[in-house]
């Protein structure tokens, strides 16, 4: 009996020695190695004595789903758990399903929405995107003209402009203020606008659309915030706008591309963008009740220009969409049982309808694999997948089948429109 216990102890020690060797070979930082071991220990404990070699793909995904429901785990820790299990099953424990398993997709799906993401940014008071305000001069300017920038945001939001427009306009106004070296609001004059806009085209070599966006931002600043008419008082060199043709795939290419998308959920999303002509963010933000099976249509809410529209629901995708809604329902049920289950609602609906955030119909059709903290309410919620995941999946599939065209998610929408002709 003693010999058997010693043999088991030796086997366990050799197992962990081999695992630690594998994580070293995978270039896991030294400070993180003990956490990788702890993640695997926690997974083994959850198996309740069942052999690791008998672990199925569903076992791993169920465990990861449970970990993603914890409100005390942040995105990088969640990805660390996934990576620890990836090394365990792809490098140490032999399981048949692991050879073709897309671990990278799980790691990508674990990405949280940043606080300035268009889905959640409206709930955070932040007059600027932080991307351009990284240097000291930008930070100092932002502080100096804080009141002006706040008024800019108020004017933008009062006109119900999109959050991306708000971020872009705020960013261009800040760049203009820094470029012109204004000291006070009284120093802001029209003559500096043409200098800045021409600088963008001549010195920075920006695209015509970029120059146009900067001009629109400054016109808005002067007209709506400073109450000065601007259009007829500026003269500048315009960037040349090239004529570009959209990327369109043939029917054979689109069928081959969709077949090459290995992950079922990403294939469904790509098929929906092509079959219904959806933009990327329109697809990502679909909610359960946007799919109308009886009328055979999809309701796209707050699309480009903040407009709603109805598009046809591809008959071929109905079974997969029904299956996806059932998965969302199961996930939502478990979230509710764990004390969560809320989702971000548009506008002020959460104040008007107190319980709507917990209703299944408002849940995202393509939810994230983990819960995350809403930046305003600090509540633990489940947002939608990050759009980068499907973008990477489509691009990777195009490369795998050898497509020479510059394929993107928007190319699926262009292809839909062309095939309607």
C-alpha positions, 0 to 999 in steps of 0.5 A: 500500500505504501509502495502504491502511494509512493508510486502515485506521488512520483507520477504526480511529481513527474506530471508537474515537472513535465508541465512546467517544462512545457510552459517554459518551452512556450516562453511563459514568463517566469512570474506567470508560471505558478499561476499556470500551474494553479489554473491547471490544478483548479481544472483537474479538481473540477474533474472530480477524479476523472482522467484527463485523457477522457476530457472532451472539447465540451468539458473544456468549453463548459469549464471556460464558460464557468470561469468566464461567469466569475465577476472577479476575473479580468480579461488577461487572467481569463486568457491565462486560464485558456492558455494554461489549458491549451498547453496542457492538452496540446503539449502534454495530455493526448486527446483526439479533438485537440489537433484541430481545436481553435484555441486562438479563437477562444483567446480572441473571444476573451477580449473585453470591450474597451471603455471607449468602444462604441457599444459602451462609451456612451455610458462613460463621460469622456470628452475625448478618445485617449488615443491622440492625447498620449503626449504631454502637450495633448494632455496639457491642451486638453486640461487647458480647454476642458470647458470648451471640449465639454461644450463640444461634447454636449452639442454633439450629443444633443444632436444624437450623433454617433459615439464614433463621430463624437470621438472623431470630432473631439480628437480633431478639435484637440489636434487643431488646438495643439497645432495652433498653440492657442493659449485661451479660447479668445485666441481661436480664430478662423484663419488658423483653420485653413493652415491646419487643414492644408497642413494635413494634406501637404505635410501629413499626406492624409486621405481626402476623406480624413481631411474632410472629416477634420474640416467637418469637425472644425466647422461644427466647433466654430458654428455650434460651439463658438457660433462663428460661420466658417465655410465661406472664410477658409481657402486651402489645398484639398487632398485628391480623392481617388476613385476606388472600386469595392472588393467583390467576390464571385459566387464561387469565391464567397462559397469557398471563403465561408466554407473555410471559416472553421469556427461555427459561430464566426461562419454564421456571422460571416454568412449573415453579413453576406446573406443580409448585407449587414455591416460588421457592427450591425451584425455584432450588435444584433439582439435576440428579438431582432430576428423575426422568423415569422416575417423572415426579416432582420431588424437592424437598429441604430445603423449608419446615420442612427437609422433603423431598417429591415433586411431579409432573413436568409432562409438557409440560415434560419436553423443555425440562428434558431440554434444560436438563440437556444444557446444564448437562452441557455447561457442567459439562464445560467447567468441569471442563476449565478446572479447576473444576466444583465445586458447594456441597453441603448439610450435611457431604456434601462431607466424606463424599463427596469427589468428589460436588461435581464430579459432574454429578448434584449440579450446579444445574439453573439455574446462574449464568452466572459462577463465584464464590468460595465464602466458606468454602472459597475455591474457585471454584464455580458457584452457582445463579441469584440468585432476583431474576432470575426475580422481576423477569422474572415481574413485568415480564411481568405489567406488559407484559400489563397484569395488574392483580393483584399477581403474584409467583412465589408467586402461581404456586404459589397458582394451581397449588393453586387449579387442582387443585381 
